Amino acid sequence: MLEGVNVALGVTGSIAAVKVVELAHELRRQGAEVRGVLTESAQGIVHPWAVEFATDNEPITELTGAVEHVDLCGRDGWADVLLIAPCTANTVGKIAAAVDDSPVTTTATTAMGADVPVLIAPAMHEPMYDHPGVLDAIDRVESWGVDFVDPRIEEGKAKIATEAAIVTEVARETTPDSLAGEHVVVTAGATSEPIDPIRTITNRASGKTGRAIATACYVRGADVTLVHDGDDVPYADVRRAERAAEMRDAVLAAVDDGADALVSAAAISDFTVDAAESKIKSGEERSLTLRPAPKLIDAVREAHPDLPIVGFKAETGVEDAELVDEARRILDRAGLSFVVANDASVMGEDETRVLLVRGEGYAEFTGSKSELGAWVAAELAEVLGNV
């Protein structure tokens, strides 16, 4: 996600600075090169040696005649982005007032003057975060083009955002915004159909591919609606749907809100049953009558004849030629932009192999589902005419 990206990581004197080692590791796992910049207060919480270990670069702990802040974030500087994580109320206020009295605030002023993207992840006690002066400072800094990663409000504290949320925002800052201004609806994971109040019929889909695509679309600037039977995510408007009919209705509502594209990555139930009102007794044979579940893509296509739609097709035990034929069948039937086809054996795995079928041709992809998400998002940008 961050291959080739240079991140200047500013660390200030919040207790959340203890998390900077893992944050630096995660940035590097995603491909970034990282150099630390520490305030004096931060050095009382996390030792510069720990930051050096985590980044594999000696951190900046003071500014000298070598003008380290300009080397990092000047107009011809090293950094592609300045990330301040964690950022205290004190530092936000100083940045808003252009006060340069620490390596971090001076580097921030330099970055903003040089049009280097600046991203801030605040961390403090909740009453401090709610102080009108702090809120005014955040608003002022945001008006200058600085972006913030919202903290998690828990236990009376505005806790620093998760490493995953911060990395996603860093990627959004440093990735070409080929989907900027687009509203993309993405479905993910399995649906389930109740048999009784306890049991369901479902499938093995994990939702990893759909969530990876939703993340990749967000990173490229899109507004994303994610429809799934899962948790909230910081990068999308989540609408929950358990059953196939609920997912169809949720997607239609989201598309009606002005969507520019739909990526239908969820493994939606093909069949539904009439659920018993009370638990079915165990220990005896039962027969279930399966009825076809509503087809989401057909419903969306009927309501929105011109909407770009990306479909997914999973099969088992077939050769590539047959898989392509099955993908092209739904491509033509529903007028899809392209179809991502795969063998169902990759369900739940982190790595995948797919065939992307578009027009008369197809392309093969093998790699992580995160990388697949980026590939699908790039193809979607091309479909929408943004590249």
Protein Blocks (a to p, Z undefined) as FASTA:
>chain_A
ZZoiacdddddfbfklmmmmmmmmmmmmnopacdddddfklmmmmcfklmmmmnopacdf
bdcfkommlmmmmmklmbfbdcdddddfklmmmmmnopafbfklmmmmmmmmnopacddd
ddddfklmmpmklmmmmmmmmmnopacdddddeehiacdddfklmmmmmmmmmgccfkgo
iacdddedjddddfblmbccddfbeolmmmmmmmmmmmnopacdddddddddfkbccddd
fblmlmmmmmmmmmmnopabdcdfbccdfbdcdddfbdcdehiacdddddddddfklmmm
mmmmmbccddddddehiafklmmmmmmmmmmmnopabdcdddfklgoiabdcddddehjb
ccdddddfklmmmmmmmmmmmmnopZZ
